Amino acid sequence: MKSLWFKKCYVQSILNGAKTDTIRKNSSRLPLIHDEFYLSVGPRKPFATAIIIKKNIIDMSQIDDDRKKQLQAIYPDYLEKFVCLTFKLKTTC
């Protein structure tokens, strides 16, 4: 099963349902709609599993300013489109 890594600061908001999406660089390694995947903090044991319920291709103009700053810090020279993955928590580990 594929895995997506999150920063530790997002774990609680994912577990309580406040955070239900993630924006990533487009990649063939990303889970597809209806795929189940692990959520983890780095290479540690997963803290949950989730299912992708929506996948949108977006560009920087569609991203709010706070998230845009975070993405630019992570991917400073990336000019391509991003993928917004919306997920539904399935189980906690």
N, C-alpha and C positions, 0 to 999 in steps of 0.2 A: 504494500500500500504506500502511496506517495505521502510525503510529509511537507508541511509548510512551517517555517520557523518564524516565531514572533519574539519581539523584545519582551522581557519579563514584566515591564510596566503595563502591558496589554492583557496579561493573563486574567486578572480579576474582571475586567470589563468584558472579556470574551465569555467567561464562565457565567456572569450574571446577565448576559444577553444584550448588553449595551453596545458592544462592538460586534458587528455581523458582516463586515466586509474588509477586504485588504486590497491595496493597489500594488501591483507588481509589474516589472518589465515583462513584455510579451516573450513567452518561451514555450517550446513544445513540451517542456517538462511540467508545466502547470497542470493541475487536475482539470478535468472536463466537467461539464454540467452532469449532475447525478453521481459523480465520483465521490466515494468516501475517502477521507484522508486523515492523517494524524496532524495534530497541532502540537508543537513543541517549542521550547526555548532552546535554541541552538541544538547541539547534538545530544541533548539529554532525553530521558524517557518522556514520551508524549504525556500531555496533561489532559487531552481530550481527543475525540474524533468528531468529524463534521462531514456534511455533504454539501457540495456546491449546488446552489439552486439558481444562480444567475451568473453570467459571464459577459461583460461588456468591454469593448475596445473603446478607450477614451484617449483624448490628448490633454495636454497641460491646461488648456483653456477651460476644461470641464471640471477641474479640481479646485476645491476651496483653498484659500491662501495658506492656512496653517499646514494642511497636508502637502501643498505644493512646496513649501519651504523644507519639509522633512524629506520629500522625494529628491529635491535638488541637492540636499546634503548627502544623500545616499548615492545618487546617480548624477554627479555634477555635469557630465558631458553627454548625457543621454537625451537625444532629440526625437526619438521614435515615439510611437503610441504606447500607452500603458494598458494593462488589463485590470479591470475592477472585478474581483471575485466576491460574490455574496454567498455566504454560507449559513447553514443551520446546524447548530450544535446537536450531536447525536448522543454521545456518551462522554463521561469524564473518566479519566484513568486513575 
